[in-house]
Amino acid sequence: MAIRIKARGGESAEQIMRRFKKLCEKEGLTKEIKRRAYYEKPSERKQRALRKTLKRIQQQQAMKMAGRPTGRVTGRANGRVTGGRAGGQSGGRAGGQSGGRRR
């Protein structure tokens, strides 16, 4: 994973450094360096991965509870997306819901 930068004509040292930093960030090198700055035991690594997974699952559940689409289309009927809310409700005040903010 060698990163090489060649100076372009009339390019200053600041511009070269900026391009180099962007490439390092794009390659994930800076994130890797920060991660390896301190030793992390395998058990700690597993716990961190588990916390990350649980957080992602909780966010997905929160989005489902808010009625937001999860990015998945379950089916199409006559050009309309189906599989959203139960009973074909489109949200809003249908079914006796008040117009207040959701929390």
C-alpha positions in Angstrom: 0.0 0.0 0.0 2.6 2.6 -1.1 1.3 6.1 -1.7 3.4 8.1 -4.1 2.8 11.8 -5.0 4.6 13.5 -7.8 4.7 17.3 -7.9 2.8 18.9 -10.6 4.1 21.9 -12.5 3.8 25.1 -10.4 2.4 23.2 -7.3 3.4 24.5 -3.9 4.5 22.3 -1.0 1.2 23.0 0.9 -0.8 21.7 -2.1 1.3 18.6 -2.4 0.8 17.9 1.4 -2.9 18.5 1.0 -3.1 15.9 -1.8 -1.0 13.5 0.2 -3.3 13.8 3.3 -6.4 13.3 1.1 -4.9 10.1 -0.4 -3.9 8.8 3.1 -7.5 9.5 4.3 -9.0 7.8 1.2 -6.8 4.7 1.7 -7.8 4.5 5.4 -4.3 4.9 6.5 -4.9 7.6 9.1 -7.7 5.5 10.7 -5.5 2.5 10.8 -2.6 4.5 12.5 -5.0 5.8 15.1 -6.4 2.3 15.7 -2.8 0.8 16.1 -1.6 3.6 18.4 -2.4 1.5 21.4 -2.6 -2.3 21.8 -6.2 -3.7 22.0 -6.7 -7.1 23.4 -8.7 -9.5 21.2 -11.5 -9.6 23.8 -11.8 -5.8 23.7 -11.9 -5.9 19.9 -14.8 -8.3 20.1 -16.6 -6.2 22.6 -16.2 -3.1 20.5 -17.5 -5.0 17.4 -20.5 -6.2 19.4 -21.3 -2.7 20.6 -21.1 -1.4 17.1 -23.4 -4.1 15.8 -25.9 -3.5 18.6 -25.9 0.2 18.0 -26.6 -0.4 14.3 -29.5 -2.7 15.1 -31.0 -0.2 17.6 -30.8 2.6 14.9 -32.6 0.3 12.4 -35.3 -0.5 14.9 -35.7 3.2 15.8 -36.1 4.0 12.1 -38.8 1.3 11.8 -40.7 2.7 14.8 -40.6 6.2 13.3 -42.1 4.8 10.1 -39.2 5.7 7.9 -38.2 3.4 5.1 -35.3 1.1 5.9 -33.9 1.3 2.3 -35.6 -1.9 1.2 -38.5 -2.2 -1.2 -40.6 -5.3 -0.4 -42.8 -5.3 -3.4 -44.6 -3.2 -6.1 -48.2 -3.2 -7.1 -49.5 -1.0 -9.9 -46.4 1.2 -9.6 -46.9 1.8 -5.9 -44.5 0.6 -3.2 -46.0 -1.9 -0.9 -44.9 -3.4 2.4 -44.7 -0.1 4.4 -47.2 0.5 7.1 -49.9 -2.0 8.0 -53.3 -1.4 6.4 -52.0 0.8 3.6 -51.8 3.9 5.8 -49.4 6.5 4.5 -48.8 8.1 7.9 -50.1 11.4 9.1 -53.4 11.5 10.9 -54.9 8.3 9.6 -56.2 5.9 12.3 -57.0 8.6 14.9 -53.4 9.8 15.3 -53.0 13.4 16.5 -51.0 15.9 14.6 -48.3 16.3 17.3 -44.6 15.6 16.9 -43.4 12.0 17.2 -40.9 11.2 19.8 
